[in-house]
Amino acid sequence: MASDLVTYFPLRKARVHEVYGPGSLSFAAVTAARAGGDVFWIRERWRPEILNPIGLSAYVDPSKFLIAQVKDQAEGLAVMEDALRDGHLSLVVMELGEPLGLTEGRRLQLAAKAGKTIGLCRIPEGKGSNAAETRWHCTPVLDRDDSTLQHWEITKNKSGTLGAWHVRWNTTSRRLNVVSPALK
């Protein structure tokens, strides 16, 4: 069932993808690093946590981040649609708190296609959209020697099979390495 990760990652351009789980922020950071350009990150201003681009500097130059704080999800979706359609960004990320309807998801897919931009929605578990190209579940793996070890799994894929991998971010080379799961 598991396929080669390079078949699915980096994420396909001109499409909107979803990620959830406790490792979703790391997945978004690696996606930003692999996209290689400017990143537009959209979040609702009511959220108590703060995104600090300097904290993501192991992945991406903090000057490549533009963060928008919106009043609610409806405003955020409008901003995301415009940003995807514009075509000048490598990646547009939005943190969703509510499920995304099929109509809204389809509008985002059309905007991403028009702008040839990668879209990524960080979603709560169980709140995915049928319009998403892929959906990933990401969790950290306990390893006392390496805090970057993650388990990534594709739980939805419109254009291929599902798969799961253990991955590790190499800060020095700024590369994602697939590693064998640790033997118990």
C-alpha positions as CSV (number, residue, x, y, z in Angstrom):
1,M,0.0,0.0,0.0
2,A,2.8,2.5,0.8
3,S,4.3,4.2,-2.3
4,D,7.3,6.3,-2.8
5,L,6.9,9.7,-1.0
6,V,8.3,11.6,-4.0
7,T,5.2,10.6,-5.9
8,Y,3.1,12.8,-3.6
9,F,5.5,15.3,-2.0
10,P,6.3,18.1,-2.7
11,L,2.6,18.8,-3.0
12,R,1.2,19.1,-6.4
13,K,1.1,22.7,-7.7
14,A,-2.2,24.4,-8.7
15,R,-4.1,22.3,-6.2
16,V,-5.3,22.7,-2.6
17,H,-4.4,20.1,0.0
18,E,-5.2,19.5,3.6
19,V,-3.2,18.5,6.7
20,Y,-4.3,17.7,10.2
21,G,-2.8,16.3,13.4
22,P,-0.2,17.4,15.9
23,G,2.5,17.5,13.3
24,S,0.5,19.7,10.8
25,L,2.6,22.8,11.6
26,S,5.8,20.9,10.7
27,F,4.2,19.6,7.6
28,A,3.2,23.2,6.6
29,A,6.8,24.4,7.3
30,V,8.4,21.7,5.2
31,T,5.8,22.4,2.4
32,A,6.9,26.1,2.6
33,A,10.5,25.1,2.4
34,R,9.9,22.9,-0.6
35,A,7.7,25.5,-2.4
36,G,10.8,27.8,-2.4
37,G,9.2,31.2,-2.5
38,D,7.0,33.6,-0.7
39,V,4.4,32.1,1.7
40,F,1.1,33.7,2.6
41,W,-0.3,32.4,5.9
42,I,-3.9,33.2,6.8
43,R,-5.3,32.8,10.4
44,E,-8.3,34.0,12.3
45,R,-7.4,36.7,14.8
46,W,-9.3,35.0,17.6
47,R,-6.8,32.1,17.8
48,P,-4.8,32.3,21.0
49,E,-1.5,31.0,19.6
50,I,0.7,33.2,17.5
51,L,2.7,32.2,14.4
52,N,6.2,33.4,14.6
53,P,8.1,33.2,11.3
54,I,11.5,33.3,13.2
55,G,10.5,30.1,14.9
56,L,10.2,28.5,11.4
57,S,13.6,29.8,10.2
58,A,15.0,26.2,10.2
59,Y,12.6,25.7,7.3
60,V,12.2,29.0,5.5
61,D,13.7,32.5,5.6
62,P,11.4,34.5,7.9
63,S,11.4,37.4,5.4
64,K,9.5,35.1,2.9
65,F,6.4,35.0,5.2
66,L,3.4,37.3,5.0
67,I,0.8,36.7,7.7
68,A,-2.8,37.8,7.5
69,Q,-5.1,38.0,10.5
70,V,-8.7,37.8,9.4
71,K,-11.9,38.2,11.5
72,D,-13.5,34.9,10.6
73,Q,-13.3,31.9,8.2
74,A,-15.5,33.5,5.6
75,E,-13.1,36.4,5.3
76,G,-10.1,34.1,5.3
77,L,-11.5,32.0,2.5
78,A,-12.0,35.2,0.4
79,V,-8.5,36.2,1.1
80,M,-7.1,32.8,0.3
81,E,-9.0,32.6,-3.0
82,D,-7.6,36.0,-4.1
83,A,-4.1,35.0,-3.0
84,L,-4.2,31.6,-4.8
85,R,-5.6,33.2,-8.0
86,D,-3.0,36.0,-8.0
87,G,-0.2,33.6,-8.9
88,H,2.7,35.5,-7.3
89,L,3.0,33.3,-4.2
90,S,4.6,29.8,-3.9
91,L,2.3,28.7,-1.1
92,V,-0.9,29.9,0.6
93,V,-1.7,28.4,4.0
94,M,-5.0,28.8,5.9
95,E,-5.8,27.5,9.3
96,L,-9.4,26.4,9.3
97,G,-11.6,26.0,12.4
98,E,-14.7,24.8,10.8
99,P,-15.4,22.3,8.0
100,L,-15.0,23.6,4.5
101,G,-18.1,23.2,2.3
102,L,-17.8,21.6,-1.2
103,T,-18.6,24.9,-2.9
104,E,-15.9,26.8,-1.0
105,G,-13.4,24.0,-1.5
106,R,-14.1,23.9,-5.3
107,R,-13.7,27.7,-5.5
108,L,-10.3,27.4,-3.8
109,Q,-9.3,24.6,-6.3
110,L,-10.2,26.7,-9.2
111,A,-8.3,29.7,-7.8
112,A,-5.2,27.5,-7.2
113,K,-5.4,26.2,-10.8
114,A,-5.7,29.7,-12.2
115,G,-2.7,31.0,-10.2
116,K,-0.7,27.8,-10.4
117,T,-0.2,28.1,-6.7
118,I,-0.1,25.5,-3.9
119,G,-2.9,25.8,-1.3
120,L,-2.7,24.1,2.1
121,C,-5.5,24.1,4.7
122,R,-4.6,23.1,8.3
123,I,-7.8,21.5,9.4
124,P,-9.2,20.0,12.7
125,E,-9.4,16.2,12.6
126,G,-12.5,15.0,10.9
127,K,-13.2,18.4,9.2
128,G,-11.9,17.7,5.7
129,S,-13.4,18.8,2.5
130,N,-14.3,16.5,-0.4
131,A,-12.7,19.1,-2.7
132,A,-9.1,18.6,-1.3
133,E,-6.6,17.0,-3.7
134,T,-4.8,15.2,-0.8
135,R,-5.3,15.0,2.9
136,W,-2.4,14.2,5.2
137,H,-2.3,13.1,8.9
138,C,0.9,14.1,10.6
139,T,2.2,13.2,14.0
140,P,5.6,13.5,15.7
141,V,7.4,10.3,16.5
142,L,9.1,10.0,19.9
143,D,12.8,9.8,19.4
144,R,15.1,11.1,22.2
145,D,17.8,11.9,19.7
146,D,15.8,13.7,17.1
147,S,12.9,16.0,17.6
148,T,12.2,16.3,13.8
149,L,11.1,12.7,13.3
150,Q,7.5,12.6,12.0
151,H,5.0,10.1,10.7
152,W,3.1,11.3,7.6
153,E,0.2,9.5,6.2
154,I,-2.0,10.3,3.2
155,T,-5.6,9.6,4.2
156,K,-7.2,11.0,1.1
157,N,-5.8,11.1,-2.4
158,K,-7.8,12.1,-5.5
159,S,-5.1,11.0,-8.0
160,G,-3.3,8.0,-6.5
161,T,-3.0,5.5,-3.7
162,L,-2.6,6.1,0.0
163,G,0.7,5.7,1.9
164,A,2.6,6.3,5.1
165,W,6.2,7.3,5.8
166,H,8.5,8.2,8.6
167,V,10.3,11.4,7.7
168,R,13.0,13.6,9.2
169,W,13.8,17.2,8.4
170,N,17.5,17.9,7.9
171,T,18.1,21.5,9.0
172,T,21.6,21.7,7.5
173,S,20.7,20.6,4.0
174,R,17.1,21.8,4.3
175,R,15.9,18.5,2.9
176,L,13.3,16.0,3.9
177,N,14.6,12.5,4.4
178,V,12.5,9.3,4.4
179,V,13.7,7.0,7.2
180,S,12.9,3.5,8.3
181,P,10.5,3.2,11.3
182,A,12.4,2.5,14.5
183,L,12.3,-1.1,15.5
184,K,10.8,-1.7,18.9
